Amino acid sequence: MEELVAIAKIVKPRGLRGEVLADLLTDFPERFEGLEKVVAVSADGTRADLKIEDFWFQKDRIVLRFDEFDSVEKAQALRDVEICIPESDAAELDEGEFFDWQLEGCAVETLEGETIGTVRELMRTGGTEILVVENEGREYLIPFAESICTEVDIEGKKIRVDPPEGLLEF
């Protein structure tokens, strides 16, 4: 089964004709242009193919209308569902750019090979993104900057860092 990439998460029904309001999980909202088929993934892992009938942006969210979802009641069934596309359809990134899901789960170690932990998430702060790295209940916040994260090996799920003095101390 092909890996999927989540591009939106449905928050709640919106309107009377089955529209739903969703949070965008993609840095490329323009990808919805011309996108017809998506895969809905429920919290329990159940998958369903959906056809997008219409969409429009509302502030920093997206409103979606799917074929065969024409009432508030039907739309209610989509609450908390992730809207996904096949990984092969994911946007092409430039050299040195990564998707959040590619970084999550990567092992983080120093240049000397000392284990720091595993990336839980990428936190967006408006400036430099921050890697949230966990290790046995401890959490480290490491700026995702080239000067600190010197080596990113997505295939090998490993990130090597050269932390400035004091970054890893509590």
C-alpha positions as CSV (number, residue, x, y, z in Angstrom):
1,M,0.0,0.0,0.0
2,E,1.4,3.4,-1.0
3,E,2.4,5.8,1.7
4,L,0.1,8.8,2.1
5,V,0.9,12.4,2.9
6,A,-1.7,14.4,4.9
7,I,-2.5,17.8,3.3
8,A,-5.5,18.9,5.5
9,K,-7.3,17.8,8.6
10,I,-11.1,18.3,8.8
11,V,-12.2,20.3,11.9
12,K,-16.0,20.4,11.5
13,P,-18.9,20.7,9.1
14,R,-19.6,24.2,7.7
15,G,-22.8,25.2,6.0
16,L,-25.8,23.2,5.1
17,R,-24.7,21.6,1.9
18,G,-22.1,19.2,3.3
19,E,-19.0,21.5,3.3
20,V,-16.3,21.0,5.8
21,L,-13.8,23.3,7.3
22,A,-10.2,22.0,7.5
23,D,-6.8,23.0,8.8
24,L,-4.1,23.1,6.1
25,L,-1.2,20.7,6.7
26,T,0.7,21.7,3.6
27,D,3.0,24.5,2.8
28,F,1.6,24.3,-0.8
29,P,-2.1,25.2,-0.6
30,E,-2.0,25.8,-4.4
31,R,-1.9,22.0,-4.6
32,F,-5.7,21.9,-4.3
33,E,-6.0,23.5,-7.7
34,G,-6.9,20.7,-10.1
35,L,-6.9,18.1,-7.3
36,E,-9.9,15.8,-7.7
37,K,-9.3,12.6,-5.8
38,V,-8.0,12.4,-2.2
39,V,-7.9,9.7,0.5
40,A,-9.7,10.3,3.8
41,V,-8.0,8.6,6.7
42,S,-9.9,8.3,10.0
43,A,-8.3,8.2,13.4
44,D,-8.7,4.4,13.4
45,G,-6.8,4.1,10.1
46,T,-9.9,3.5,7.9
47,R,-9.4,4.8,4.4
48,A,-12.0,6.1,1.9
49,D,-11.6,7.6,-1.5
50,L,-13.2,11.0,-1.9
51,K,-13.8,13.3,-4.9
52,I,-13.4,17.0,-4.3
53,E,-16.3,18.9,-5.9
54,D,-15.3,22.4,-4.8
55,F,-13.0,24.2,-2.4
56,W,-12.1,27.7,-1.3
57,F,-9.8,29.3,1.2
58,Q,-11.2,31.0,4.4
59,K,-8.5,32.9,6.3
60,D,-5.8,30.3,7.0
61,R,-8.1,27.3,6.5
62,I,-9.7,25.6,3.6
63,V,-13.4,24.8,3.0
64,L,-14.0,21.5,1.1
65,R,-17.0,20.0,-0.5
66,F,-17.0,16.4,-1.5
67,D,-19.1,14.4,-4.0
68,E,-21.9,12.6,-2.2
69,F,-21.6,14.7,1.0
70,D,-24.6,17.0,0.6
71,S,-25.8,17.5,4.2
72,V,-24.5,18.6,7.6
73,E,-25.2,15.0,8.9
74,K,-23.1,13.4,6.2
75,A,-20.3,16.0,6.7
76,Q,-20.3,15.3,10.4
77,A,-18.9,11.8,9.6
78,L,-15.7,13.6,8.3
79,R,-14.9,15.4,11.5
80,D,-11.2,14.8,12.5
81,V,-10.4,12.9,9.2
82,E,-7.1,13.6,7.5
83,I,-7.2,14.4,3.8
84,C,-4.3,12.7,2.1
85,I,-2.6,12.3,-1.2
86,P,-0.2,9.5,-2.3
87,E,3.4,10.3,-1.4
88,S,4.3,10.1,-5.2
89,D,2.0,13.2,-5.7
90,A,3.7,15.2,-3.0
91,A,5.2,18.5,-4.2
92,E,8.8,18.5,-5.4
93,L,11.1,20.2,-2.9
94,D,14.3,22.0,-3.6
95,E,17.6,20.7,-2.3
96,G,17.8,21.1,1.5
97,E,14.0,21.3,1.9
98,F,12.0,18.6,3.7
99,F,8.5,17.7,4.6
100,D,7.6,17.7,8.3
101,W,6.7,14.0,8.1
102,Q,10.1,13.2,6.7
103,L,11.8,14.7,9.7
104,E,9.5,13.2,12.3
105,G,11.1,10.0,13.7
106,C,14.6,10.8,12.6
107,A,17.3,10.0,15.2
108,V,19.3,13.1,16.2
109,E,23.0,12.9,17.2
110,T,25.9,15.1,17.7
111,L,28.9,15.2,15.2
112,E,30.7,13.0,17.7
113,G,27.9,10.3,17.5
114,E,26.3,11.1,20.9
115,T,22.6,10.3,20.8
116,I,20.3,13.3,21.6
117,G,16.9,11.7,20.8
118,T,14.2,11.3,18.2
119,V,12.4,14.1,16.3
120,R,8.8,14.2,17.5
121,E,7.7,17.2,15.5
122,L,8.8,20.3,13.6
123,M,7.5,23.5,15.4
124,R,6.9,26.6,13.3
125,T,7.6,29.8,15.1
126,G,7.5,32.3,12.3
127,G,11.3,32.4,12.2
128,T,13.5,29.4,12.1
129,E,11.7,26.1,12.5
130,I,12.4,24.2,15.7
131,L,13.0,20.4,15.9
132,V,11.3,19.0,19.0
133,V,13.5,16.1,20.0
134,E,12.5,13.7,22.7
135,N,14.7,11.3,24.7
136,E,13.4,9.4,27.8
137,G,11.0,12.1,28.9
138,R,13.3,15.0,28.2
139,E,12.6,17.4,25.4
140,Y,15.2,19.4,23.5
141,L,14.3,22.3,21.2
142,I,16.9,22.5,18.4
143,P,16.7,25.2,15.7
144,F,16.4,23.6,12.3
145,A,19.2,25.8,10.8
146,E,21.9,24.6,8.5
147,S,24.6,26.0,10.9
148,I,23.3,23.6,13.6
149,C,21.7,20.7,11.7
150,T,24.7,20.0,9.5
151,E,23.7,16.7,8.0
152,V,20.1,15.6,7.2
153,D,19.8,12.0,6.0
154,I,16.1,11.4,5.2
155,E,16.8,7.9,3.8
156,G,18.7,6.9,6.8
157,K,16.3,8.7,9.2
158,K,19.3,10.6,10.9
159,I,20.1,14.2,11.6
160,R,23.5,15.2,12.8
161,V,23.8,18.4,14.8
162,D,26.6,20.7,15.9
163,P,24.9,22.4,18.8
164,P,26.1,25.7,20.1
165,E,27.4,25.9,23.7
166,G,24.5,25.4,26.2
167,L,21.8,24.3,23.7
168,L,21.4,20.8,25.1
169,E,21.7,21.7,28.8
170,F,18.8,22.2,31.1
